[in-house]
């Protein structure tokens, strides 16, 4: 049940790139605050407004509407250079950042040696190839958990900063030099750059946990914006082929300091099919001509790295798993129009577990070991395609009957209430499903915002 002060978490229900950027931008009008709670500039949230494309990596894309305050929470790892660049890009585009952006003083900082270690380690012999975005995300979280990280507030203590970087770099240079033959980095340059960037960020630094809890207490609506997706969660995803943070809804409280009792609902975002970037299990993955067509039609190339994304069919057992982990209330389906040309659309409705005396047993269990996923054989049901354009449709009743049937099928198979459908990259290429739980939630949010 929705509380008086709606705090809604939006999470990717697959492996990231579900189109959360557009969704958060759309929902932002209903929320006074939008907060990112994990990840870093490995995320790429794409929003298209009046034909102009914005890719935001660190700053919550809710800032584009100009109505909400944007928070980078303590759970995010911040590359100061990336943040300064992104602020400059937004300002050049005429988007107000001053007075709207708040950066947690407790967020950890990514420094050049994190990237050095990651680049070297990923290509080292014998290492599992995760296919990271090479942004230093994992090594920064390692330092955080190892209690040897540098936080945003430390940037304003030059003596501490110098000592920290000198000590840390001595160790990192030694490790990277000995193990990976990396060229050593210069501590002096890193310190001076960090001090200069710190001054550019200073106006935005705040105790964001305090701000968010105070806002919630005043009854202001808060949207917590997840990056990546549930299956990339450090604990619940396809480990070790995951990112280094808690992408699932539980991470929203840890990564912002907003108390769990404030959370009203979690909403999942999923494509009408499935993609993933980097290595790791992907039961419904397809290859060949059909994969190429889906990749081209969906423009499935990473918004941060430009890498071609792996593509496959909608995986309902994974959605059920994401729904369970995140307590999903509603589902938003994106990129429906990408499927417009298909004659038949397979949907994975369950798995059969093969091997180890389990010949073909149906299962919904998600194995903990990545290697065990090879034993999962998807069970497909094939739904007829609609073979006409759904691009830009804004009313559910205008969808071709077969597209409506496909959506109903996805809702039934994933046991979720579909509240919104995206039919193109623009803001207005969207359907809000009348009578859906999401619509009811947004109405409530609207009232709460007006308190
Ligand atoms: P990292 O987050 O750079 O450490 O990369 C770990 C894994 O997460 C790799 O498979 C990346 O491709 C994937 N990943 C990280 N960020 C994103 C994202 O925003 N979308 C999709 N995949 C991502």
Boltz pocket constraint, residues with backbone or C-beta under 6 A from the ligand:
constraints:
  - pocket:
      binder: B
      contacts: [[A, 15], [A, 16], [A, 17], [A, 42], [A, 43], [A, 44], [A, 130], [A, 131], [A, 132], [A, 133], [A, 134], [A, 135], [A, 137], [A, 138], [A, 227], [A, 228], [A, 232], [A, 241], [A, 242], [A, 243], [A, 244], [A, 277], [A, 278], [A, 279]]
      max_distance: 6.0
